[in-house]
Amino acid sequence: MTSPVSLPEGQEWIVEAQGCDPLRLASAATMQQVFERIISDLTLHPVGAPLWHTFPEPGGVTGLVMLAESHLTVHTFPEYGSACFNLFCCTPRAAWPWRETLAELLGAESVQVRHVIRAYAGASVGQGASA
């Protein structure tokens, strides 16, 4: 019988920022700055140029960058003063100061961060997995 070996796990951050400046939320350039800060601070590796879509007023911006580590997305809602971010990394990363940085860059008054560990398999190697 083999010994169990732990499989690596991914990490996902699901972030909601409220009370943000509507003008900043409507700006693809501002959202690009946020992405650049996250990518630089966490030493992430984009595999291509980010994709951006700006909606007609009062809509916001949707952005996506595919990463060697997985992906980073944002959806903004200037009419509600909110932004929703999702960052998934298939390799470990340190915590990032979401609250402080989104307050600085977007004027966020409130930021909720959920950090989820994503297991790649239901059981350790050697234990067998069942459906």
Backbone torsions as a table, in degrees:
resi	resn	phi	psi	omega
1	MET	NA	137.3	-178.9
2	THR	-87.6	153.3	175.9
3	SER	-76.8	145.1	176.7
4	PRO	-65.4	138.4	176.2
5	VAL	-120.6	126.3	-179.9
6	SER	-70.8	136.6	175.5
7	LEU	-87.4	153.9	177.0
8	PRO	-65.9	160.0	-179.5
9	GLU	-125.9	149.6	173.4
10	GLY	-91.8	165.6	177.4
11	GLN	-127.0	136.9	178.7
12	GLU	-129.1	136.5	174.8
13	TRP	-115.0	123.2	176.8
14	ILE	-113.2	117.6	-167.7
15	VAL	-128.2	128.9	173.6
16	GLU	-117.6	125.2	178.3
17	ALA	-114.5	128.1	179.1
18	GLN	-121.1	163.0	179.7
19	GLY	71.8	28.1	-178.3
20	CYS	-85.2	159.8	175.8
21	ASP	-68.8	116.7	-177.8
22	PRO	-57.5	-35.2	179.5
23	LEU	-65.2	-39.2	178.3
24	ARG	-68.8	-37.1	-179.9
25	LEU	-67.3	-26.9	-179.6
26	ALA	-85.2	-4.1	-173.9
27	SER	-101.2	114.6	175.0
28	ALA	-62.2	-33.9	179.5
29	ALA	-63.1	-40.9	178.1
30	THR	-66.0	-42.4	179.4
31	MET	-65.4	-34.9	175.6
32	GLN	-61.7	-40.0	177.8
33	GLN	-63.0	-40.1	178.0
34	VAL	-62.6	-47.8	179.0
35	PHE	-58.4	-45.2	-179.1
36	GLU	-59.8	-39.6	179.6
37	ARG	-65.8	-46.8	179.7
38	ILE	-60.7	-49.2	-177.3
39	ILE	-61.2	-44.1	-179.9
40	SER	-67.6	-50.4	-175.9
41	ASP	-62.5	-35.0	-176.8
42	LEU	-97.8	5.7	-179.9
43	THR	51.4	52.3	177.4
44	LEU	-90.0	164.7	-173.2
45	HIS	-128.7	95.0	176.3
46	PRO	-61.3	143.1	177.8
47	VAL	-103.0	2.3	178.0
48	GLY	-173.2	179.0	179.0
49	ALA	-71.3	145.2	175.7
50	PRO	-62.1	151.4	174.0
51	LEU	-105.4	135.8	-178.1
52	TRP	-131.0	142.4	172.2
53	HIS	-134.5	125.5	176.7
54	THR	-105.7	124.6	-179.9
55	PHE	-83.7	155.2	175.3
56	PRO	-61.9	152.4	178.1
57	GLU	-55.8	140.8	8.4
58	PRO	-91.5	15.8	-175.8
59	GLY	-66.3	172.8	-175.8
60	GLY	-113.3	-136.5	-172.2
61	VAL	-130.8	141.8	169.1
62	THR	-118.4	133.5	179.8
63	GLY	-135.1	148.9	178.9
64	LEU	-145.1	133.6	168.8
65	VAL	-130.1	126.7	174.7
66	MET	-82.3	137.0	-176.7
67	LEU	-119.3	153.3	171.0
68	ALA	-57.8	-28.8	-179.8
69	GLU	-85.2	-19.5	174.5
70	SER	151.6	-99.2	-176.1
71	HIS	-157.9	161.3	173.4
72	LEU	-136.2	128.9	179.1
73	THR	-132.5	159.1	172.8
74	VAL	-147.0	145.0	171.4
75	HIS	-132.8	124.9	-179.2
76	THR	-112.3	151.1	-178.7
77	PHE	-134.6	81.6	-177.3
78	PRO	-57.8	-33.8	-178.8
79	GLU	-64.9	-18.0	177.0
80	TYR	-115.5	-2.7	-179.2
81	GLY	68.2	31.7	-175.7
82	SER	-130.7	157.2	176.8
83	ALA	-139.9	140.5	178.7
84	CYS	-120.4	122.3	-179.8
85	PHE	-113.3	151.4	173.2
86	ASN	-141.1	124.6	176.5
87	LEU	-126.9	122.9	175.2
88	PHE	-117.7	132.0	176.9
89	CYS	-127.8	129.2	-179.9
90	CYS	-84.9	-2.9	175.8
91	THR	-127.3	153.6	-176.4
92	PRO	-58.3	143.1	176.2
93	ARG	-139.3	149.5	174.7
94	ALA	-69.4	158.8	174.6
95	ALA	-62.3	148.0	178.9
96	TRP	-114.9	144.0	-176.1
97	PRO	-77.0	69.1	-178.0
98	TRP	-54.4	-50.2	-175.1
99	ARG	-59.4	-51.8	-176.6
100	GLU	-66.1	-42.8	-175.1
101	THR	-73.1	-38.9	177.9
102	LEU	-71.6	-29.3	172.8
103	ALA	-64.8	-43.3	179.9
104	GLU	-66.4	-48.9	-171.8
105	LEU	-85.4	-30.0	-175.9
106	LEU	-117.7	-6.7	-176.1
107	GLY	75.3	21.2	-177.2
108	ALA	-60.0	131.3	176.9
109	GLU	-90.6	-25.7	-177.8
110	SER	-144.3	134.3	179.4
111	VAL	-136.6	122.6	176.0
112	GLN	-105.3	130.0	-178.3
113	VAL	-122.7	124.3	172.1
114	ARG	-111.6	125.8	179.1
115	HIS	-110.0	119.9	-175.6
116	VAL	-118.0	131.0	173.5
117	ILE	-90.1	125.9	-178.4
118	ARG	-107.0	110.0	178.1
119	ALA	-74.8	138.3	-179.6
120	TYR	-82.2	-16.6	179.0
121	ALA	-147.9	156.6	-177.9
122	GLY	-77.0	-17.6	-179.0
123	ALA	-143.6	158.1	176.6
124	SER	-69.5	153.4	176.1
125	VAL	-58.2	136.5	-179.6
126	GLY	96.4	-16.0	179.3
127	GLN	-99.0	-16.5	-178.0
128	GLY	76.1	146.1	179.9
129	ALA	-118.7	146.4	176.9
130	SER	-121.2	153.0	-178.0
131	ALA	-82.3	NA	NA
